[in-house]
Structure formats: C-alpha cells, structure tokens
C-alpha cells in the first residue's frame, strides 16, 4: 500500500500551482507523457459451470422456495457484536428467517427416525406372515390391471430416483474436476499478485521521471522567452494592425486597377468611335443619294408616288444607334490617378509591414527584467524535481514490497505444499459420495432387474403356485431392493439433511449477500469488528477510524481495476502541500511583470505621405464619371434598323414600281446598303477588335463604378483603421506586453497542471491497479466457496434427497408388485359348479396344498 504513497507528491502539484490566479488562462500546449507501463493480468475471476449450470439454477430456485426471506443484516450484526439474544424478538426473527430450513430439516429427521422403524416393523410383520409375508395370493379379476399399474409406478419412481442419482453424481464429479483444476486458477492469482508488486515501482518511477518531460518543455519555452513572447505580442497587436495594413494595401491595388480601367476606357472608346464614325458617314452618304433619287420626277407619277413616299419616310432609320462620340472623356480622371501613382503606396505599406514584423526584436530588447527572472524560475523547477526524487527515495517502498513479496512467496509455497493434501481429502470425499450414489444404484439395480425379470418371466396362464423361475427371481429382486432401501435410506437422509442445512445456509448467508454486496454492508457497519472504531478498514490502515473507507468501496474500486492509491484513499497518510508550494515564486515573477514598460513608437505603419496619397485618390473624380451613359451606349445595337432588312424591303418596293431608271436606281441603293452592312456593321458586331473593345469597356466601366462607390468613406475608414492600430502600438503596447507575458507564464504553469492531471488519472486508473486483490476475493468466495463447493454440494443433496424421498413410493410399489411375480405356496381354488363364475374356495378353509390340488384337478 505504501508503494503508492509517493505519488501523492505529484497529486498536490496542481493545488499549489493553482493558487496564483492568472488574468487569462489559455489552453496550454498538449504534452505527450506516453503510457504508464503495465502488464495484463491473467486471472479471469468468472466461472462458467457449463451444462451443469442448469441444475445449479434449479437448486437456486428450490432454495428460494425454501428460504425466500431477505438477508438478515440486523441479526448478523448482532451476532457479530455478541448481542444476539439481548432482545426477545431476536430468536423469533432467526426462526422466521430459518423456518424453511427448520421445517425441511425436521421432515428429514422424521424420515431418518421413522423409516428404519417402519422397516423393522415391516420385517417383523412379514415374518409373522402378515403385511404381504404370507405366500398366498388371492385371485381377483383386476389382477392384471393392478400388476401393470404397480409396475408402471415403480418404473416411474425408479426413473426419478435415477435422475436424482445422476444429478448427485454429476455434482460430485463436477466438484472433483474443479478442485483438480483449481491449482491453475490459484497459480494465476499468485502470478497476478507478483505482477502487481513487481510493476508498481517501475510505474512510480515512470510517473516521477515524466516530470522531466514537463520541466524540459517549460525550460525550452523559457529559453526562448524573447522570440516566443515577442511573437505572441505581435500576434495580439496583429489582430488590429494587420487588417489595417491589409486594407491600405488593398486600396493601393485599387488605385492601380483604377488606372488600368481608365486607360482601357479611353482606348476602347477611341476604337469604337472610329468604327461608328465611318459607318455614320457612309450611311449619311447613302441616305443623301437615296433622297436625291426619290426627288426625281419619276416619283411624281401616280403609280410611284405612294411607294416613294413610304421609302422617303423610312430614310430616318438609316443612322447609327450607338454613338460613342458623344460620351464624356476620362482624361482628367486618368491624369489625377497618374499623379497619385507617382507615390508608391504599396511600398509605404510594405515598410509598415516590415516595421511591425520587427516587433519580436523590439520586445526582446525591452524585456530584460523578464529575462532576468528566467534563471530563478529554472532553479525553482529544478528544486521541485529534486524534492520529488528525494521524497520518493525516502519512502520505504522497496522494503515494503520486499516484505510483501516474501509473504506472498511463503503463501504460495504453503498452498503448493498442501494442495496435494487437499486433492487427497477431496478424493476421500468423492469416494464417500460415490458410495452413497452406489447405494442408490444398488437399489435401482434390484428394482430394474426385478421389473425386467418379472415382466419377461410372467405367464398370465400360470397359477400363482406354478409361476416360473424368472418371474419368481424378479419378485425376489424387488424385495431385495425394498430391503436395501430400508437399510440405506436413513443413512442417505442423514447426509442430505447435513449438507442441505450447511450448503443452503452458505448459499443464502454468504453467496447471495456477496453477489449483491449486502455482505460488505454488514462488514462496513460502524463499530462492528471493533467496538472503538467506526470504520474498521480505515482504523487498520490509517489508524484513523473516522476516515470514510469501506470494504464495499475498496472492493468495487478494485473490481473496476482502479489504482490502489484511489481505492485505499492513501492521500490521508501524507500531506505535501508545502513541498511543492511555489506560489511565492510565481508572485515574484508577477510583480516583475506588472512594472514592464514597452515603447514601440518606432513602428510606423503608414506615414502622412501615404495617407495624403489615399485622400488624393478619393478626390480623383472617378465618382463623377457618367457610368450610366457608357453602359447605355454599350448595350445599344450598332444601327437603328437592320440594314439587310431595310435593303430587302427597299428592293421589294422597287419591284412595285414601273420598269425603268427609278427601279434600277433604288435597287442599286439597296445593294449599296447591303455592302455597308457586310463591310462595316458586321465587323463592328463580330470582329475581335471591336468585340474586345466593347467587352473591355463594359468591364472597366463596371469596375470603376464599384470602386467609386462611397470611395471617400472607404478611404477614411482605411485611414482611421491605420490610425487606431498606430495608436494601439504607441499607447497600449505595454499593457498588451504585460497581458501576453501573463498568458505566457500561464502556459508554462499549464504544463505542470497537465502533468498533475495526468498523474491523478494514472494514479486512479493505471498505477498499481488492484484488480488482483478483487480477483483473489472473487476466487476465494465467488468461485471456490460458492461456485465450486456450495453449488456442487447443494446440487448433490438435491439429487440425493430427491432420490431418497422417492424410495418411499418405490418401496410400496415394489412390495405390491412382488406379490404378482413371486411363486406362492398356496392359492385360491376356483369351483365352477358351486359358485358359478364368482365362486372361490380358499385354501385355509379346505386345507388343500399345492401338489394335492394339482393331482386332483388332473384326475377330475
């Protein structure tokens, strides 16, 4: 038990460290302590009886019928405290609880006393030619029916007796087999106990050595306190600084994109203006010539006037639709953007990034007072590890383990030496039980032989005095079985009563309470085992009976394979809070941290030139561009009317005119319009040059529209964010440094908190797992006493007692049946003339003996 006490040292580490309350407690980095070295225990403290388990359940059900009362905890407590009988109701309660066993035992004793007496009286009665001893059989009409019934009843009784004998024999053999195999289970328990004792020191050393893992991690972080702390400060400040610089850098990119978009707009508009202006000139020329043609005198004729008027009215459609020449220029905006780009804003922002990235170096240079505390903290950690090692070595672990191992080895040798003697005594027990079974088997042999010989040798045509030898032998066998039944039954019943009372009470008072833990509740009764101790187990271990340590809790914890440190509450033996109390050291470090002053004013995120550059961009005038005009022209078609449709319509109307010069002229104009469509309109719609120009213009205008949307507000937000980040660096850096330094120290402490939590868990569940102790108890009580002995003994008396009880009806039926199988000395004479079919002459009236009767019948 004391093996585990040194681990309590580690358990209090968390309590002492946690006395310093940090402002913020981040989750520390996870440490890998590995797995506590542990071997698997071999013993499985569970017994599966196999097929005979069905008999065990039947016996348990029978015992429940005999004794359905609950476990009498109060009576057992009084008996243990030698107070039983002080009150008048104790004996009544005990009798009430044992009434089933008392009644059953009384019936057994009655059986033991009466059956030999009845057998003696029966024997004397038969010697006097009574009770069926007279060798004369009175013939009856239903004799065959009675003989068959008696034979059947005897056979059924014999079968039941046979089943009981088989149950008793199976239980007897099962107990012997389990005793022979118990050596392996005992050796397994000893092996587990040795593993328990041998592995515990290694497990303790492993837990103690893992302090070095924690210490090395903490020292590694302390050695890198400057870079690590600087990085943490940078990350904390970066939550505001980086978004501000990112926004400024994004705005610098927007300036470049704006310039590219303005240039694209200018170039694209020029390309589209060139194409539309040439088309406009050609359409104007065609429209003029077509108007001159329509002014010819031929159009004044009655047949052509209406057609010429229709054509004349449609001339207005011959015009361009998308007029890019009327769009406002962007040259002024482009010029202002070019002036803005003369200052490289991206370079200024990158300088801000570079200055901010130098934060760790600035922090390292200005936190010398923290670094001065690092050697002191290292010495504290080293002293803690030294104290743990010293305290562990001071405990008499090895001596206690050596003593326990000596006792364990001696116990194992004692068991090994006496186990052959146990097997020898078990052989005697097995032989005695086998003899008891053989008594019943002998009786059964006589009964079965009697039934066999009597049934096979019986001749229904033979008279009682002329029955055959086989039939007569069957009757003799039956009477022999009756005789041996009277001789053996009382011996069998004595064994049944003794084993019934003993085995039944063991099952009810030990096995069942052990299974539902009521037995432990009795043992845990205050002042039961020692009238001066409230908790006996705590008094033995801690010399303090007021500690709440119970048998039930220890057994349950060990059953769950928890560590013995947790199971026995060994923390009550040692208090090492002062040993690991480092709160004073952490308080010194905290005081040094509180007076840190950090100046990061050298970090300039964005100078005034960069900010002015942003303001110039916001006032470049791109928000004054008429984006709707551009988008409207882009979405228009090239011409107001489809020139091919117009030309086809013009040619169709020319066909309506009289043949002549007017018709030919109009058709010529239609061909010119088709030529303009193919040579100018189609390229404007499909040629890559114009398609790309139109697409580029559309994309650039839309980009400029998005960029210019609330541009002034966006720029002011960027400048405000940069100013806020700069203010944080200039004015609040010391506070951030202090806060991050405390977080850093909390992380260091968190390593030790992880270690203590891991130690707690390991001590509770892995170190010196006391499953072998629970296995020893289960093996001794649940397996050996209950499963091996009690169940087997109870099944033995159950089978033997059932067989013994059925000897009574078997005796009655055998005596009755033997009369029908044995050869009689005299018999009834049947006189047909005097009495008709119902007349019988009895031998004692006429004095006719068997030979005379036979000869007279033959002569008659």
PyMOL commands that set and color helices and strands:
alter all, ss='L'
color gray80, all
select helices_A, chain A and resi 2-11+13-17+50-66+73-80+89-127+143-223+225-294+297-300+302-313+315-317+324-326+331-340+345-357+359-365+368-394+397-457+464-466+469-515+518-523+536-542+551-559+564-567+570-572+578-580+583-594+608-618+622-624+627-635+643-655+661-686+688-708+711-731+733-765+771-821+832-838+843-846+850-859
alter helices_A, ss='H'
color red, helices_A
select strands_A, chain A and resi 136-137+826-827+829-830+840-841
alter strands_A, ss='S'
color yellow, strands_A
deselect
rebuild
show_as cartoon
